[in-house]
Every structure is written in C-alpha cells, then in structure tokens.
Amino acid sequence: MMSIKQILALACCVAAAATAALAPAAAAAEYPTLAEAVAAASSTNNLSTLIAAVQAAGLADSLKADTAWTIFAPTNEAFATRLQAALGITPQQLLEPSNKDTLVKVLSYHVIPSAAVLSSQPTDGQQLTTALSGAAPLTVSLQGGMVNIQGAGSTAMVTVPDVKAGKSVVHVVNDVLLPAGVGMPEAGAMASSGRRML
C-alpha cells in the first residue's frame, strides 16, 4: 500500500513530466528521474494546480526514483472546471487544510501503482486499480482513436500520452477523475478536446 506522501509526491512528478509534452515542439518528453520532471514542471503554468497540491502538502521533495507507475495528470483548466461543477470550490480552496482528505482522495485516484502503462498497452474495457484504497477501478474506453479513462464520478480524455518520468509514465488528461463519494459531477462538464491517442 502506498503512503499518502508517495501518492502526492508522484502526482507532482506527473505534472512535471507532462509539462514538456504540452509544449508545441515536444514530441515525446522524457525525464531520466522523477526529480528532474518536477524541476521541469515548475517552469510552466498549465499544470501548476497539480504542482501546488503537492507543495501545499509539503511533499515536493519526497520523490522515489524507482517507482514504475502510471499517472493521469489533469490540466489547470480541468481542475478549475471539474472542482466548480462537482464540488462548488476553486482549486485554491481544494488546497486548504480543511480539504486535505478530499485532495488526497482525488490525487490518489489518478495514480495506477501496479505498472507504467504505455499508450500501446491498454485495451477497451480494461480496468485499472488506483492507489485509492477501496475505490472502484478506472475503466479504459477506446473510441474514435482516442482513449478515455472513466472514473466513478467523471471521465477524462488523454490529450498527451506517454510522458516518461524515470520508470513511470504520465498521460495528461482533460478532466479530473473523481472517485465515488467525492462531489456530484455534472455530465458533460468537460468538452472532449484530445489531440493524440494514448
């Protein structure tokens, strides 16, 4: 079982690794270590909410280089839209100490601790067990050349796949995946705007 500290630290490296993939010139970003991925992410604003979540928890320096996980990294727009629709809060409010339990649940639901899954590996209907203990698994849906990840309370499309961060793999997504019991998501709150297949 992963600790909360490991989960949040990995979420930070996910955002970092995905940063380079969002740049127009980047084809396949790769970082030798998770720490280098975090350093790269600090220079961009598109994934700053995820970085801030880890920093608010004081875990940015707690990265393990030997982890081989799959991480789904929501963009800032995804956080802002989903948190407002489902929880009625802003990303800044999610970072408040009074919302730490919700923050940990949401971040844990974006981490697949069993393996680093590349874009060529998922199958339609495949279930992915998350780091959130007792949570319903995520389900992969392959439609029209795009990969959607269905959570208990929301669905996210992979927009930037296969960002390598050490032994882990990051996929940037256009929505925040919510586990059961966290918020009441509004159907269709996020428009599908994927650019590449996972």
VOVO-790214 format. One record per residue (C-alpha): x, y, z; residue in one letter. Coordinates in steps of 0.25 Angstrom, whole numbers, padded with zeros to 4 digits, always signed. Layout:
% VOVO-790214
XYZa/...
***
This chain:
% VOVO-790214
+0000+0000+0000m/+0006+0014-0004m/+0006+0024+0006s/-0001+0038+0005i/+0013+0044+0004k/+0017+0035-0008q/+0004+0037-0015i/+0005+0052-0014l/+0019+0053-0018a/+0017+0044-0030l/+0005+0053-0034a/+0015+0065-0034c/+0025+0058-0043c/+0014+0054-0053v/+0010+0069-0055a/+0025+0072-0057a/+0027+0061-0067a/+0015+0065-0075a/+0019+0079-0076t/+0029+0077-0087a/+0019+0069-0095a/+0009+0081-0095l/+0020+0090-0102a/+0017+0090-0117p/+0031+0086-0121a/+0031+0074-0111a/+0028+0061-0118a/+0032+0051-0107a/+0036+0057-0094a/+0045+0048-0085e/+0052+0051-0072y/+0063+0042-0066p/+0057+0044-0052t/+0045+0048-0045l/+0052+0059-0038a/+0056+0065-0052e/+0042+0064-0057a/+0037+0072-0045v/+0048+0083-0047a/+0043+0084-0062a/+0029+0086-0058a/+0032+0097-0049s/+0034+0106-0061s/+0020+0104-0067t/+0007+0109-0063n/-0002+0098-0070n/-0001+0088-0059l/+0002+0097-0047s/-0010+0093-0039t/-0005+0079-0038l/+0009+0084-0034i/+0002+0093-0024a/-0005+0082-0018a/+0007+0074-0015v/+0014+0087-0010q/+0003+0090-0001a/+0005+0076+0005a/+0020+0079+0007g/+0023+0067-0001l/+0030+0072-0014a/+0044+0067-0009d/+0039+0053-0006s/+0041+0046-0019l/+0045+0032-0021k/+0053+0029-0034a/+0050+0014-0034d/+0035+0015-0036t/+0028+0010-0048a/+0014+0016-0048w/+0004+0021-0058t/-0001+0035-0055i/-0012+0043-0061f/-0009+0058-0060a/-0021+0068-0061p/-0018+0082-0066t/-0021+0094-0059n/-0034+0096-0067e/-0038+0082-0064a/-0037+0085-0049f/-0044+0098-0049a/-0056+0093-0057t/-0058+0080-0050r/-0056+0085-0036l/-0066+0096-0038q/-0076+0087-0045a/-0075+0075-0035a/-0071+0081-0022l/-0074+0096-0023g/-0060+0100-0020i/-0048+0106-0027t/-0034+0099-0028p/-0029+0109-0017q/-0040+0104-0008q/-0036+0090-0010l/-0022+0093-0005l/-0027+0098+0008e/-0024+0089+0020p/-0039+0087+0023s/-0040+0080+0009n/-0027+0071+0011k/-0035+0058+0011d/-0042+0061-0002t/-0029+0065-0008l/-0022+0052-0004v/-0034+0044-0010k/-0034+0052-0023v/-0019+0051-0025l/-0019+0036-0021s/-0030+0033-0032y/-0020+0038-0043h/-0009+0028-0039v/-0008+0014-0044i/+0003+0008-0035p/+0004-0006-0042s/+0011-0002-0054a/+0015+0008-0064a/+0005+0006-0075v/+0009+0012-0089l/+0000+0016-0100s/+0001+0003-0108s/-0004-0005-0096q/-0018-0002-0091p/-0030-0010-0097t/-0044-0005-0098d/-0051-0009-0085g/-0038-0011-0077q/-0040-0008-0062q/-0028+0000-0055l/-0027-0001-0040t/-0023+0012-0034t/-0015+0016-0022a/-0028+0020-0014l/-0031+0008-0005s/-0045+0002-0007g/-0048+0011-0019a/-0055+0006-0032a/-0045+0004-0043p/-0043+0013-0054l/-0048+0007-0068t/-0041+0009-0081v/-0050+0013-0093s/-0044+0013-0107l/-0053+0021-0116q/-0050+0028-0130g/-0035+0027-0128g/-0036+0034-0114m/-0034+0028-0100v/-0044+0032-0089n/-0042+0028-0075i/-0055+0026-0068q/-0055+0028-0053g/-0067+0026-0043a/-0071+0041-0044g/-0065+0046-0057s/-0058+0043-0070t/-0045+0049-0075a/-0039+0048-0089m/-0024+0046-0091v/-0019+0058-0098t/-0004+0056-0097v/+0001+0041-0095p/+0014+0035-0091d/+0022+0045-0084v/+0033+0037-0077k/+0038+0041-0063a/+0048+0031-0058g/+0041+0018-0058k/+0027+0024-0058s/+0018+0028-0070v/+0010+0041-0069v/-0003+0043-0078h/-0008+0057-0078v/-0024+0057-0077v/-0034+0068-0080n/-0043+0065-0067d/-0041+0062-0052v/-0045+0047-0049l/-0054+0047-0037l/-0055+0035-0028p/-0069+0031-0023a/-0073+0040-0011g/-0066+0052-0016v/-0075+0062-0022g/-0087+0061-0031m/-0081+0063-0045p/-0088+0070-0056e/-0090+0061-0068a/-0082+0067-0080g/-0076+0078-0072a/-0063+0076-0079m/-0062+0076-0095a/-0054+0066-0102s/-0042+0072-0108s/-0032+0062-0109g/-0020+0063-0119r/-0013+0050-0118r/-0017+0035-0115m/-0012+0029-0103l/
***
